[in-house]
Amino acid sequence: MNLPGSRTVWEEGHEPGREMAALGVALALTAAAVDLLLTAQVGLLFDLGFVVLCVGLALAVRLPDFFTVGVLPPLLMLSTFLLLAMSRSEAIARADDGVVQAVISGLSHHAVALALGYGLALVVLVVRQRVAAARHALDGDAADVPAGAEVPLRRSGPGPRLPA
């Protein structure tokens, strides 16, 4: 894997997992509140915001805290819908549904957003893990060469060899 000399977007995340979890809860509730203010029900605006939120959290978290963000999307949607079911169940289900039924209805109506947000977050975390491993291997190769010694050149792809 060829990596540029400067850090890429995949290597920029440096926020602790706990802070990302708290930020995720706050932003998910904000997206639900804004959607409720505009449409009186949780709908497409919340779904889009949820997907973007999941990807953003996966990009912002630091490497050792990948697990926290990796399990966060389902818990985030569940907690958001649980709070909505306790306060305004008609926003995610029928008005006469109980709390449990409203949560299940809300999760089923927004399952595509949950699957998409969760899947994209996991893909981003996998890509970031691979880029970090490649960067570590690249830095490790450079560390193996003694100071003042020539660094051997490697081919980066197909094509004719250039004269050295």
Backbone torsions as a table, in degrees:
resi	resn	phi	psi	omega
1	MET	NA	126.6	178.1
2	ASN	-88.6	129.9	179.4
3	LEU	-119.6	140.3	176.1
4	PRO	-69.2	162.4	-179.6
5	GLY	-65.9	-33.9	179.1
6	SER	-91.0	163.5	-179.4
7	ARG	-70.4	144.5	179.7
8	THR	-100.9	176.3	179.7
9	VAL	-62.1	-27.3	-179.7
10	TRP	-71.5	-17.7	-176.5
11	GLU	-107.0	1.8	-172.5
12	GLU	-81.9	-23.1	-175.4
13	GLY	-60.4	130.1	-178.5
14	HIS	-146.7	15.0	-178.2
15	GLU	-90.7	143.3	178.6
16	PRO	-65.6	149.8	-177.8
17	GLY	-61.8	-38.9	179.5
18	ARG	-63.0	-41.1	178.5
19	GLU	-66.5	-37.5	178.5
20	MET	-67.7	-35.7	177.4
21	ALA	-66.3	-44.1	177.9
22	ALA	-64.2	-42.1	177.7
23	LEU	-64.0	-38.9	178.5
24	GLY	-61.9	-44.4	178.2
25	VAL	-62.1	-46.4	-178.8
26	ALA	-62.2	-44.1	-177.8
27	LEU	-73.3	-33.9	176.4
28	ALA	-66.1	-42.3	177.4
29	LEU	-67.1	-35.6	176.9
30	THR	-65.5	-43.1	178.4
31	ALA	-62.4	-40.7	177.7
32	ALA	-65.5	-40.9	-180.0
33	ALA	-65.9	-41.9	178.7
34	VAL	-64.9	-42.8	178.2
35	ASP	-63.5	-38.3	177.0
36	LEU	-66.1	-38.3	178.6
37	LEU	-66.0	-36.3	-176.4
38	LEU	-84.4	-36.7	-172.1
39	THR	-126.2	-4.7	-179.1
40	ALA	68.9	2.6	173.7
41	GLN	-143.8	155.8	175.8
42	VAL	-81.5	121.1	-174.6
43	GLY	-141.1	-136.6	-173.0
44	LEU	-64.1	-36.6	179.3
45	LEU	-61.5	-43.6	176.6
46	PHE	-63.4	-43.5	-179.2
47	ASP	-59.5	-46.8	179.4
48	LEU	-64.1	-43.7	178.0
49	GLY	-63.2	-37.1	179.6
50	PHE	-65.1	-43.5	179.6
51	VAL	-64.0	-45.7	179.1
52	VAL	-63.6	-39.6	178.3
53	LEU	-61.5	-44.6	-179.8
54	CYS	-61.7	-43.8	179.3
55	VAL	-67.3	-42.1	179.3
56	GLY	-62.2	-41.3	177.8
57	LEU	-65.3	-38.8	179.2
58	ALA	-66.9	-30.6	177.7
59	LEU	-78.8	-28.1	-172.8
60	ALA	-90.6	-21.3	-174.2
61	VAL	-74.8	150.8	178.0
62	ARG	-79.8	161.4	-173.3
63	LEU	-56.7	-46.3	-178.2
64	PRO	-67.2	-15.8	-177.0
65	ASP	-103.9	23.9	180.0
66	PHE	-60.5	-35.9	-177.6
67	PHE	-60.7	-41.6	-178.1
68	THR	-58.5	-48.1	-179.4
69	VAL	-75.5	-26.8	179.2
70	GLY	-66.8	-29.3	178.9
71	VAL	-103.0	0.6	-173.1
72	LEU	-72.6	-43.0	-173.2
73	PRO	-53.6	-48.5	179.3
74	PRO	-65.3	-38.5	179.1
75	LEU	-67.5	-34.3	179.3
76	LEU	-65.9	-46.6	179.7
77	MET	-69.2	-39.3	178.6
78	LEU	-61.7	-46.0	-179.0
79	SER	-67.7	-37.0	177.6
80	THR	-63.0	-46.7	-178.4
81	PHE	-72.3	-28.0	175.4
82	LEU	-66.4	-44.4	177.2
83	LEU	-65.1	-39.5	177.4
84	LEU	-66.6	-39.1	-179.8
85	ALA	-65.8	-33.4	179.2
86	MET	-76.5	-28.1	-176.5
87	SER	-103.3	-46.2	-177.8
88	ARG	-141.7	77.9	-176.2
89	SER	-64.2	-25.6	179.4
90	GLU	-68.1	-11.6	178.5
91	ALA	-78.2	-22.7	-179.1
92	ILE	-125.1	-8.2	-178.3
93	ALA	-154.3	-167.6	175.7
94	ARG	-74.0	153.3	-175.4
95	ALA	-63.5	-29.6	-176.9
96	ASP	-92.0	4.3	177.5
97	ASP	-74.8	146.1	174.6
98	GLY	-75.5	178.3	-176.3
99	VAL	-62.3	-48.4	-177.7
100	VAL	-64.0	-45.1	-180.0
101	GLN	-64.9	-37.3	178.7
102	ALA	-66.0	-40.2	177.9
103	VAL	-64.3	-45.1	180.0
104	ILE	-64.4	-41.7	177.3
105	SER	-63.6	-44.1	178.9
106	GLY	-61.9	-43.5	178.7
107	LEU	-65.4	-38.2	-179.8
108	SER	-71.4	-35.7	178.6
109	HIS	-71.2	-25.4	-177.2
110	HIS	-113.7	25.0	-178.1
111	ALA	-65.3	-34.4	-180.0
112	VAL	-65.7	-44.2	178.3
113	ALA	-64.3	-39.1	178.1
114	LEU	-64.0	-47.6	-179.5
115	ALA	-64.9	-42.0	-180.0
116	LEU	-66.9	-46.3	178.7
117	GLY	-63.8	-42.9	179.9
118	TYR	-66.4	-46.1	-179.8
119	GLY	-62.3	-45.5	179.4
120	LEU	-65.4	-38.6	177.8
121	ALA	-62.8	-42.0	178.7
122	LEU	-67.2	-38.3	177.1
123	VAL	-63.3	-44.3	178.9
124	VAL	-61.5	-42.8	179.5
125	LEU	-64.8	-38.5	178.1
126	VAL	-65.8	-44.9	178.9
127	VAL	-61.9	-43.9	178.8
128	ARG	-62.9	-38.1	178.2
129	GLN	-64.0	-44.1	-179.9
130	ARG	-66.7	-40.7	178.2
131	VAL	-65.0	-40.3	178.4
132	ALA	-64.6	-39.9	178.4
133	ALA	-66.3	-40.6	178.3
134	ALA	-66.2	-39.8	178.8
135	ARG	-65.7	-39.9	178.6
136	HIS	-64.2	-42.3	178.4
137	ALA	-65.3	-39.3	178.8
138	LEU	-66.4	-43.6	177.4
139	ASP	-67.8	-34.3	178.2
140	GLY	-66.7	-37.7	176.8
141	ASP	-64.0	-40.5	-179.7
142	ALA	-69.4	-31.2	-179.1
143	ALA	-74.2	-23.5	-179.7
144	ASP	-74.5	-19.0	-177.5
145	VAL	-85.5	126.6	179.5
146	PRO	-65.2	154.8	-179.2
147	ALA	-62.3	135.6	178.2
148	GLY	87.4	-11.9	179.8
149	ALA	-83.0	156.6	178.0
150	GLU	-75.3	138.4	176.9
151	VAL	-88.6	123.4	-179.7
152	PRO	-66.4	139.9	178.7
153	LEU	-84.0	142.9	177.0
154	ARG	-121.4	151.0	176.6
155	ARG	-75.2	141.3	-179.7
156	SER	-104.8	-2.2	179.8
157	GLY	179.1	-177.1	-179.6
158	PRO	-71.7	164.4	177.9
159	GLY	129.4	172.7	-178.4
160	PRO	-70.9	149.8	177.1
161	ARG	-72.5	139.0	176.2
162	LEU	-92.0	148.7	178.2
163	PRO	-64.9	141.8	-177.9
164	ALA	-87.0	NA	NA
